[in-house]
Amino acid sequence: MTNDGENGREVLVLLGGAGDLALRMLLPSLYFLEVDRLLPHDLRIVGVARGDHDADSYKALIREQLGKRATVEEAAWARLAARLDYISVDITKAEGAASLAERIGEHGSLVIFFSLSPSLYGPACAALQAAGLTGPETRLVLEKPIGRDLESSHKTNAAVGAVVSESQIFRIDHYLGKETVQNLTALRFANVLFEPLWDRNTIDHVQITIAETEKVGDRWPYYDEYGALRDMVQNHMLQLLCLVAMEAPSGFDPDAVRDEKVKVLRSLRRFTKESVAHDTVRGQYVAGVVEGGARAGYLDEVGKPSKTETFVAMKVAIDNWRWDGVPFFLRTGKNLPDRRTQIVVQFKALPHNIFGEATDGDLVANRLVIDLQPDENIVLTLMNKRPGLSEEGMRLQSLPLSLSFSQSGGRRRIAYEKLFLDVFRGDRTLFVRRDEVEQAWKFIDGVSAAWVEANIEPAPYAAGTWGPQSSNGLIAPGGRAWKA
C-alpha cells in the first residue's frame, strides 16, 4: 500500500466489523501485527456494522475480546486503539456507503474486508461504487464461501468484478495463511529429496482430514443450507489437495502458483451415479458423547427435518500422469472425537524385505504426516536400527523425524496475520483466483448432483465417533486405514 501524505492515509475497512469473525480472528490478528510493529505506520482501521456502537464502545468490545485471548500489552493496545474508528450503517444501501465515504474522507490506498454473508457482496459492492470507494487504489478482500454452487458463484464474482478488476480482488481461504501449509510448498519445491519421489511410483495414497469436535450450534441456519460438502470440501480441502498434487510452478508468483492449482482442479475425476455410491460417504450426527459431554443430534439442534450432511468422506482420483492410480481420501465432519487438520502422504511398501525376521513385525512403509492444527508439525517416519545388541542380530524399528513448529519458540501466529500483510503489499499468491473458485464448484456440484441421482442420503453416526462405519470401508481396500 502506498502512502499519499497526511491527507492520504491508508485505510482498512472491516465490513461486519463487530461480527464473530472480526472479533475472534481479524482484530486479534491486527493487534498482534501492531505488537510486532508490522502494520503500515499510518493505517486507519474503520469497523462497519449495523450494531449500536460508537468508537469508544467498539474499542471497549475489542479490548474485552483481546483479553480473553492473550495478555494485552498496553502500549501496543494504545497504538491500535488510536487507529480504530467505527460507524453504524447498512453498507448494502447507498446512504450507508455514502456515510462511510464521508467518515473515511481523503485517503490513499483502501482495503475493504468483506466479513459478510456472500449474499450481501453484490449489493455492498454496488453501494461502495456509488459512493466512490472502488477506485484503482481499492482492494476488496472476500471471505469464503463465494456462492453456494457454480451458478451463484458466477453471480457473486460478476457483481464484484463489475466494480473492480480481478487484480484488486483477494479471495481468502485462511488455511493458506497457515505456516505449515506454506511450508508444504517449501518442503516440496525447496528440497531435492521429495520431488523425485512425489508421484505414483512411490506414493500409495494421500489422506486429508479436517475433523472438528464442535457441533453446528448457532451456525445452523447457514450450515443447514451449505453442509459439510460446500462448507469445507469446496474450499479448505480442495486447496490442500491442490498444494499436495500440483506441479512445480515456473516461479513463486501469484499467477504461476494458481495456474498449477487450476490444472489439478480440472484433472479431478467427476463422480457419476455409479461411482458416488461406493466412493463417497455422507453422514449426519445423532446424539452421542464428545470430550466427555453429552451432545444432541443434528436434527434436535436445527429443530426440523433435514438431509444436510455433517460428515463427508470421499475417494478422489486425479487423472494425470503424476497421480494416475493414486487415491486421495478426504474426510471432514462435525462432532468428531478429535480436532485435527492433517495431511498424510503414505509411501509404498518396499518391494522386498532383505532383513527377514530381523524386524519387529513387517517393515513399516515411510509416511509423511503434516499437521496443521491444533499443533503445527511435520513428521517423516523412517525405518532405523534398534539400538543395542541382540542374539537375533539386527533389529529394526520405525522412528519419527520431526519438524515441530511448537518447539521452534515464539507465538503461533493467526493465519490472518500473514494474509493481512500480503493484502497490504498487494501479493495475491496465497489468495484464490476466480477460475479456481469456479473449477472447485464444478467438481462439488457434480458430487451433489450424483448424490441426488443415486439417492444418497446421510447415514447416522453417533457424536464422538469418526463418522459412519462405511467411511472405514471406503479406504480399506489394499489394506489401507485412516491414520488414528
Order of alpha helices (4+ residues) and beta strands (2+ residues): beta-alpha-beta-alpha-alpha-beta-alpha-beta-alpha-beta-alpha-beta-alpha-beta-alpha-alpha-alpha-alpha-beta-beta-beta-alpha-beta-beta-beta-beta-beta-beta-alpha-alpha-beta-alpha
